[in-house]
Amino acid sequence: MVSERIRRLSAAGFGLAELAVTLALVAVVTAVSAPSLVAFRRAATLRAASEELATAINLGRQLAISRNAPVCIAVVGSDVRFEGTGAGACSGVPLPGVAPVRLASGLVVSAVGASVLFTGLGAASPAGRYTVVSPADSGTRSVVVAASGRVSIQ
């Protein structure tokens, strides 16, 4: 049997002092961890946007290989467009049947130098670099396209 003393303690529940101390500890832990959680979220958003951009660029490479025709990767704001080529440069005309890719995060993407043009064999001419910028904290990630067509994130 349970002794009378233990039965009285369990029936009483928690007192106001115990609840106040518990709530104070939860508030302190939340206040301490909130800034790092916000920074983690911003970094994760930037990383996800750069991975999404790399995937879109790889899609352009696959389009060039499957069509055996050059495909230009044009970046406008947060949209990645796939364009045909004329005289070795982007024509400004989107490929028929291929929708542009919009980065879900809404971060700003810009090309450093000329737009990348993939040949029918999947090589990039010229090699290029795209920068993803977070307007909230000015964080940046670079998506690099090598001359071989390999896409990497730095």
N, C-alpha and C positions, 0 to 999 in steps of 0.2 A: 504494500500500500504506500501511497504517497503521503509524506508527513504533512502535517497541518501547516507548517511554516512555508513549504514550497508551494502548496496549493494557494495560500494567500498572495504570494509574490506573482504567480502566473495569472491570477485573476485580475490583478491591478492593472496590467498592461504597461505601456510606457508613460512616463511622466512628461510634463511640459519641458523640463530641463533637458532630458534626453533628446526629445524631438528638436529643440532649439539648437543643441550642439550638432546634431546630425545635419540639419539644414545649413548651419554655418559652415560645416566642413564641405558640403556639396557646393555651396556658393564659392568658397575659396578655390576648390579644385577647378570649377568651371571658369572662374576669372583667370586663373593661371594658364589653363590650357587653351582658351579661346584664341589668342593671337597665333599660336602655332597651328591650330586647325585652319584658320583663315589662310595663312601662308601656304599650308599644304594644299588646300583647295585651289589656290591660284596657280601653284606649280603644277598640279595635276591637270588643270585645264589647259595650261600652256603645252604640256607634254602631249596631251590628247590631241590638241589642234595640230601640232607638228606631225604626229603619227598619221592623222587624217590627211594632211597635205601630202605626206610621203606616199600614202596609199593612192591618192588621186593622181600623183605624178606617175606612179607605177601603172595605173590604169591607162594613162596616155601612152606609155611605152608599149603596153600590150595591144592597144589599138593600132599603133604603128606597125607592130610585128604582124598582127592578124590581117591588116589591110595591105601589107607590103608597100606602104606609102608613108612619106614623112608626116608627122603630126607635131604641131607646135603647142606648147603649154603656155597659155596666157593667163596671168593673174590680174583680176580686177577687183579690188577691195578684198572681200572674203570669198569671192567666186574663183574657181579654177575652170577655165574654158579650154576646150580642145579645138584647135583651129587647123585648117589646111595651110598649105604653104604656097608661096609664089616667089620665084626668083631667090630661093634659099632663105626666105624670111617669112614671118607670120603674115597671113593674108588678111586677118581680121574677120574672116568669115568662119563661123562655127561649123564643125563637121555635121553633116546631116544625120539625124537619128541619134545623136549623142548629146545628152543633157549636161549642162555645166554642173560642177560639184560645188556646193556651198558648205563652207566650214560651219559646223553646228555651234561652235563656241562664240562666234561673232568677233574673234580676234582679227587683227589687221595683218595681211600678208603682202609682202612686197618682193619683187625680183631684184636681185643685186646684179646689175649688168643686163645683158640681153636675155630674152626669153629662151628657154631650152627647146630645141627642135630634135625630136627623135627620128632617126632614119628607119627605113623598113626592116633593118636588121636589129634594131633596138639600141643602137649606139646614140649617144647624145652629141649634138653638134650645134652650138658649143656647149661645153660643160657649164654648169651654172649653180647658183645658190639662191635660195629663197629664204626670207627671214619672216618669222612669225613673231609679232609684237603684242604684248598684253598692255592695253591702255591703262589698266588699273595700277600696275606697279612697274611699268616699263621693262618687264622681263622679256628676254628674247631667246629664241631657239632658231637654229639654222638647219635647213634641209638642203643637203648638198647632192648634186647630180654629177657623177663622174663622167668622163668621156666614154667610158664603157657602157654607160646607162645605169650603173648601180646607184641606188638612192640610199643615202644615209642621213641620220639625224645627229646633229652636234649641239 
